[in-house]
């Protein structure tokens, strides 16, 4: 009986881990703004602002000072689901107020991003190496599960190997696999992003901290939106650009 229940227990534990991992999966750019005050510009030109809560297939803006509308309803949040999240034009996060301890911490963080430590570079290399070998890992999992099926009573369970393969793919799918050599080269460097805004190409320069298959995360960007809505913004802010609307065009030379 052990040759039956041991593989089944392994399958159950793996399925549990896969379910937890899939539930906690968030875009690696959006998660940097999680629980932080932001301003969001939608594709239709509407501005939203509040504290951002990031979920796997949706985002929530929690209003810090909710007010009653004309119907007398006090709305405390605004939820954007997957299709609406894809329509976001940009996300802005203002840094802490200058002169505060939080602002000094933000400045130190910018310096760390611009000058990554050896350990951070190694972790990045390890992550990219795993993504490169993703297919090999998937095939290895399939061979291991196939061996278990042929040598144990697990083979008597209908579709056990198929289900195990789906679980393995789910686990691998929770690991971000967006990898682009040119963007890896530009990480931690000043870059210029081009994006279409009101039918014109706009260039914005900032420090490239991260990218995913959907977004670009730039820090310390000189940008002042043309809007009278929302809180007043400083001259330099952190921004997330959808890759469907923006691209990295230049690396900025460090001329002394």
Secondary structure, DSSP 8 states (H G I E B T S, - for coil): -HHHHHHHHHHHHHHHHHHHHHHH---TTGGGGTTSEEEEEETTS-EEEEEEEEETTEEEEE-SS--B-TTS-B--EEEEEHHHHTTEEEEEEE---TTSHHHHHHHHHHHHHHT--HHHHHHHHHHHHHHHTHHHHHHHHHHHHHHHHHHSGGGGSTTHHHHHHHHHHHHHHTS-----HHHHHHTTSEEEEEEEETTEEEEEEEEEEEE-SSEEEEEEEE---S-SSSS---SEEEEEEETTTEEEEEE-----
